[in-house]
């Protein structure tokens, strides 16, 4: 029986990163940048007010020279003996103004956050430090040169690297791309995942199942798991027919995919025929992996491009757990994610949990936190409490999987265990 680590190593060795494509930055969230983006202009591009107030010369309100001095807190209390200097207000500048304004000595101009600073002004006097006068303003505190001013190039200078190649584009990186004027960026796209279900007993959910028939659960569940992992998913649905037709279906998906997942292709007479079709297209290895559920599974590389193909059990719980343990890390690796596995926390078990000796258990569970100690607590559900392991409702209630070591046959209340947190996007 093959270990989970051995099977996972075979899978990750086959990880394929799609060729880079240039897309709109609005569609690039979560993708890995494939180029180094340099700024071609300063950010900000002009001196601007960092706060609502009055543009002044610092010396006119008793301030000091020294551009770049630490910026004080505008909400700090005023001195016991405030400094009062009155200046005429000779204009007002809003954010976005394109009318240049020149400040004369001993004058003030009302400015709004983001407004271009008038010529000769070297500081902004916050509203909170004044009497908010419209024709004349009285300064109640001093400012130094550079206070509450965003200087040209404070954020980025021309030639600076805004986003590095290999970085994952989050909201901040996309905002920075917009700030330097980039509408498109070169990225590694989401890997294309095709999901196929196999089984003559299957019918799609828009049909009424007859005697001996069941709904195709897996193509929907696995497609959703693929999207949650970050893939671009094509749900093929149910593949039925003679070997030639099945081969055509798989060949078509090889041409359009970086990863293929086929459920129901291990176990049973029908699956043997399907595997013989796949063997004509490449290398497929069916093995027992030391895990439960989902021990019997297959993996191989098909077509000239050697596309990774997974053969998963027909049982929905087994298929989803196998996807979580083996398929999801491959997708995350293709996306360039640093952490391909789910977050694992240590938690105290609340109930008795049985596991199979010699196999690593992935037990459906509910992860919680103690309201007083903030320690993690975990409660096994479904098969852990004696219910059959194949029931899907138990997995739907779970937000975690307890990872039980191969040598353990039980977890007792109070034991500390490893728990994979199944929060979306983790």
C-alpha positions in Angstrom: 0.0 0.0 0.0 1.4 3.4 -1.0 1.8 6.2 1.6 0.0 9.5 1.2 3.4 11.3 1.0 4.5 9.0 -1.9 1.3 9.5 -3.8 1.4 13.3 -3.2 5.0 13.4 -4.5 4.0 11.7 -7.7 1.2 14.3 -8.1 3.2 17.4 -7.4 6.0 16.3 -9.7 3.5 16.6 -12.5 2.4 20.1 -11.7 2.0 22.2 -14.8 2.1 26.0 -14.8 0.1 27.4 -17.8 1.8 29.8 -20.2 1.4 33.5 -19.2 -1.4 35.6 -20.6 -2.0 39.3 -20.5 -5.3 40.2 -18.9 -7.1 43.2 -17.4 -6.1 43.9 -13.8 -9.7 43.7 -12.8 -9.6 39.9 -13.6 -6.2 39.3 -12.1 -7.0 38.8 -8.4 -5.3 35.8 -6.9 -3.1 35.1 -9.9 0.7 35.0 -10.0 2.3 37.9 -11.8 4.5 36.8 -14.7 6.4 40.1 -15.2 8.2 42.8 -13.3 6.2 46.0 -13.4 8.2 49.2 -13.2 6.7 52.6 -12.5 7.2 55.1 -15.4 6.1 58.1 -13.3 6.3 59.3 -9.7 3.5 58.5 -7.3 2.1 60.9 -6.2 2.8 62.9 -9.4 2.6 66.3 -7.6 2.7 67.7 -4.1 -0.7 67.3 -2.5 -2.6 67.9 0.7 -2.6 64.8 2.9 -5.5 66.2 5.0 -8.3 68.8 4.9 -6.9 72.1 6.0 -5.1 75.2 4.9 -2.0 75.3 2.7 0.5 77.7 4.3 4.2 78.5 4.5 5.3 77.0 7.8 7.3 80.1 8.7 4.1 82.2 8.6 2.5 80.2 11.4 5.6 80.0 13.6 6.8 76.7 12.3 10.3 75.5 11.5 12.1 74.6 8.4 13.2 71.1 7.8 11.3 69.3 5.1 10.6 65.7 6.1 10.2 66.3 9.9 7.9 63.7 11.6 4.2 64.4 11.0 2.3 65.2 14.2 -1.1 63.8 15.1 -3.8 66.3 14.0 -6.2 64.9 16.7 -3.7 65.5 19.5 -4.8 68.1 22.1 -3.7 71.7 21.5 -1.0 73.2 23.8 -2.1 74.9 27.0 -0.9 78.2 25.6 -1.9 78.0 21.9 -0.1 79.9 19.3 -2.5 82.2 17.5 -1.5 83.7 14.1 -4.1 85.0 11.7 -3.7 84.8 7.9 -6.0 85.8 5.1 -7.6 83.0 3.1 -7.1 83.9 -0.6 -8.7 80.8 -2.3 -9.8 77.2 -2.2 -8.4 74.2 -4.0 -10.4 70.9 -4.3 -9.0 67.5 -5.2 -8.7 67.2 -8.9 -8.3 70.9 -9.5 -6.2 71.8 -12.6 -6.0 75.5 -11.9 -2.5 76.4 -10.6 -2.5 78.7 -7.6 0.5 80.6 -6.2 0.6 81.4 -2.5 2.1 84.7 -1.4 3.9 85.2 2.0 1.6 85.4 5.0 -1.4 84.0 3.1 -3.4 80.7 3.4 -5.4 78.7 0.9 -8.2 76.3 1.9 -7.3 72.8 0.6 -9.0 69.4 0.6 -7.4 66.0 0.9 -5.6 65.1 -2.4 -5.7 68.7 -3.7 -2.5 70.0 -5.5 -0.5 72.2 -3.2 -0.2 75.9 -4.2 3.2 77.1 -5.3 5.4 78.2 -2.3 3.2 76.3 0.2 5.2 73.8 2.2 2.8 72.6 4.8 -0.9 72.0 5.5 -2.5 73.4 8.6 -5.2 70.8 9.7 -8.7 72.1 10.2 -8.6 70.8 13.8 -5.8 73.2 14.6 -7.7 76.3 13.4 -10.8 78.3 14.0 -12.0 77.1 10.5 -12.2 80.7 9.2 -13.4 81.4 5.6 -11.9 84.9 5.0 -9.2 84.7 7.7 -8.0 81.7 9.5 -6.3 81.6 12.9 -3.7 79.0 13.5 -3.9 77.5 17.0 -0.8 75.2 16.6 2.3 75.4 14.5 3.3 73.2 11.6 6.7 72.5 10.3 7.8 72.4 6.6 6.5 69.2 5.1 3.8 68.5 7.6 0.6 66.9 6.2 2.0 67.1 2.6 2.3 64.1 0.2 5.5 65.0 -1.7 6.1 64.0 -5.3 7.4 60.5 -5.4 6.8 59.8 -1.7 5.3 56.4 -2.6 7.1 55.4 -5.9 9.8 57.0 -8.0 10.1 56.5 -11.8 11.9 53.2 -12.4 10.9 51.7 -9.0 9.5 48.1 -9.2 5.8 48.3 -8.3 5.1 44.6 -8.6 7.6 41.8 -8.8 7.4 38.7 -11.0 6.2 35.7 -9.0 4.1 37.8 -6.5 0.5 36.9 -6.0 -1.8 39.7 -7.0 -4.0 40.7 -4.1 -6.1 43.9 -3.7 -3.0 46.0 -2.7 -1.0 44.8 -5.7 -3.9 45.5 -8.1 -4.4 48.9 -6.6 -0.7 49.6 -7.1 -0.9 48.5 -10.8 -3.8 51.0 -11.2 -1.8 53.7 -9.5 1.1 53.4 -11.9 -1.3 53.4 -14.9 -1.3 49.7 -15.9 -4.7 48.5 -17.2 -3.3 45.0 -18.1 -0.7 42.7 -16.6 1.0 39.5 -17.6 -0.1 36.6 -15.3 -0.1 32.8 -15.1 -3.7 32.0 -15.7 -5.9 29.6 -13.6 -5.2 26.0 -14.5 -8.1 24.6 -16.6 -9.8 21.6 -14.8 -12.1 19.2 -16.5 -14.4 17.1 -14.4 -16.0 13.9 -15.7 -18.3 11.4 -14.0 -18.4 7.7 -15.1 -21.2 5.2 -14.3 -24.2 3.8 -16.1 -26.2 4.3 -13.0 -25.8 8.1 -13.2 -28.4 10.6 -14.4 -28.1 14.4 -14.4 -30.1 16.3 -11.9 -32.6 17.6 -14.5 -33.9 14.1 -15.0 -35.9 11.8 -12.7 -33.8 8.8 -11.7 -35.4 5.4 -12.4 -34.9 2.1 -10.6 -31.2 1.5 -9.9 -30.3 5.1 -11.0 -28.9 7.9 -8.9 -28.1 11.6 -9.5 -24.6 12.6 -10.7 -23.4 14.3 -7.5 -19.6 14.1 -8.1 -19.3 16.3 -11.2 -21.1 19.1 -9.4 -19.3 18.7 -6.1 -15.8 18.3 -7.6 -16.4 21.2 -10.0 -17.2 23.4 -7.0 -14.1 22.1 -5.2 -12.0 22.9 -8.2 -13.4 26.5 -8.4 -12.8 27.0 -4.7 -9.2 25.8 -5.1 -8.7 28.5 -7.9 -9.1 26.5 -11.1 -11.0 27.4 -14.2 -13.5 24.5 -14.3 -15.3 22.8 -17.2 -17.9 20.3 -15.9 -18.2 17.7 -18.6 -20.8 15.7 -16.7 -21.6 12.0 -17.3 -19.5 10.1 -19.8 -21.2 7.0 -21.2 -21.0 5.0 -24.4 -18.7 2.6 -26.2 -14.9 2.7 -25.7 -14.4 4.7 -28.9 -16.9 7.4 -27.7 -15.3 7.5 -24.2 -11.9 7.9 -25.8 -13.1 10.8 -27.9 -14.5 12.5 -24.8 -11.2 12.2 -22.9 -9.1 13.2 -25.9 -11.2 16.4 -26.2 -10.6 17.3 -22.6 -6.8 16.6 -22.9 -6.7 19.4 -25.5 -8.4 21.9 -23.3 -7.2 21.1 -19.8 -4.2 21.3 -17.5 -5.8 18.8 -15.1 -8.5 16.2 -15.5 -10.5 14.6 -12.7 -12.7 11.5 -13.4 -14.9 10.1 -10.7 -16.2 6.5 -10.7 -13.2 5.3 -12.7 -11.9 3.0 -10.0 -13.7 -0.1 -8.7 -16.2 -2.3 -10.6 -16.4 -3.8 -14.0 -17.3 -0.5 -15.8 -14.3 1.2 -14.4 -12.0 -1.5 -15.8 -13.2 -0.9 -19.3 -12.8 2.9 -18.8 -9.2 2.5 -17.5 -8.4 0.4 -20.6 -9.5 3.3 -22.7 -7.3 5.7 -20.8 -4.3 3.4 -21.1 -4.4 3.9 -24.9 -3.8 7.6 -24.2 -0.9 7.4 -21.8 0.2 6.2 -18.4 -2.4 5.5 -15.7 -1.5 3.9 -12.4 -4.2 2.5 -10.1 -3.1 1.9 -6.5 -4.2 1.6 -2.9 -3.1 4.6 -0.9 -2.8 4.4 2.9 -5.7 6.8 3.6 -9.4 6.6 4.4 -11.7 7.4 2.9 -10.6 7.2 -0.7 -8.0 4.4 -0.5 -8.4 3.1 -4.1 -7.5 5.8 -6.6 -5.6 6.3 -9.8 -3.2 8.9 -11.3 -1.4 9.3 -14.6 -0.3 11.5 -17.4 -2.2 11.4 -20.7 -1.6 12.8 -24.2 1.5 14.3 -25.8 1.3 17.2 -23.3 1.3 14.6 -20.4 -1.8 16.1 -18.7 -2.3 15.0 -15.0 -5.4 12.8 -14.7 -6.9 11.7 -11.4 -9.2 8.7 -11.1 -11.4 9.1 -8.0 -13.9 6.8 -6.3 -17.6 7.0 -7.1 -18.6 7.7 -3.5 -19.0 11.5 -3.1 -17.3 11.6 0.3 -14.3 9.6 -0.8 -14.1 11.6 -4.0 -14.1 15.0 -2.2 -11.7 13.9 0.5 -9.3 12.5 -2.1 -9.6 15.8 -4.1 -8.8 17.8 -1.0 -5.7 15.7 -0.1 -4.2 15.3 -3.6 -5.9 17.3 -6.3 -6.2 20.6 -4.5 -2.4 20.9 -3.8 -1.7 20.4 -7.5 -4.0 23.2 -8.5 -2.6 25.6 -5.8 0.9 24.8 -6.9 0.0 25.6 -10.5 -1.3 29.0 -9.3 2.1 29.7 -7.7 0.7 29.6 -4.1 3.4 29.4 -1.5 1.2 27.3 0.8 -0.4 24.6 -1.2 -1.9 22.7 1.7 -4.8 23.8 4.0 -4.0 25.4 7.3 -3.5 22.8 10.0 -4.1 23.7 13.7 -3.8 21.7 16.9 -7.1 21.1 18.6 -8.5 19.2 21.6 -10.9 16.4 20.6 -14.4 16.5 22.2 -15.6 13.0 21.4 -14.3 9.5 20.7 -13.2 8.9 17.1 -12.3 5.6 15.5 -9.8 5.2 12.7 -8.3 2.3 10.6 -4.9 1.0 11.5 -2.3 1.4 8.8 -4.2 4.2 7.0 -4.2 7.9 7.6 -7.7 9.0 8.5 -9.3 12.2 7.3 -12.3 12.4 9.6 -15.1 14.9 9.0 -15.2 17.3 11.9 -16.5 20.6 13.3 -13.7 23.0 14.4 -14.5 25.5 17.2 -12.8 27.8 19.7 -13.2 27.9 23.5 -14.8 31.3 24.3 -12.6 31.6 27.5 -9.2 30.1 26.6 -9.5 30.5 22.8 -8.1 27.0 22.4 -9.2 25.1 19.4 -11.8 22.3 20.0 -12.8 19.7 17.4 -15.8 17.4 17.3 -15.9 14.5 14.9 -19.1 14.0 13.0 -20.5 11.4 10.6 -18.5 8.3 10.5 -16.6 9.4 13.6 -19.8 9.0 15.7 -20.8 5.6 14.2 -22.7 6.8 11.1 -21.8 5.2 7.7 -18.7 6.8 6.2 -20.3 7.3 2.8 -23.0 9.8 4.0 -22.6 13.2 2.2 -24.6 15.1 4.8 -21.9 14.7 7.4 -19.3 16.3 5.1 -21.7 19.2 4.4 -21.8 19.9 8.1 -18.0 19.8 8.5 -15.7 22.7 8.4 -12.5 20.6 9.0 -10.9 17.2 8.7 -9.2 15.6 11.6 -5.9 14.1 10.4 -5.4 10.8 12.3 -1.9 9.2 12.0 -1.6 5.8 10.3 -0.6 4.0 13.6 -3.6 5.3 15.6 -6.9 3.4 15.8 -8.7 5.8 18.0 -8.8 9.3 19.3 -10.1 9.8 22.8 -11.8 12.9 24.3 -9.1 15.3 25.4 -6.5 14.1 22.9 -4.7 16.8 20.9 -5.0 16.2 17.2 -4.0 17.8 13.9 -7.0 19.4 12.1 -7.2 20.7 8.5 -9.4 23.8 8.4 -11.6 23.8 5.3 -12.5 27.5 5.3 -13.0 28.7 1.7 -9.9 30.3 0.3 -7.6 29.0 3.1 
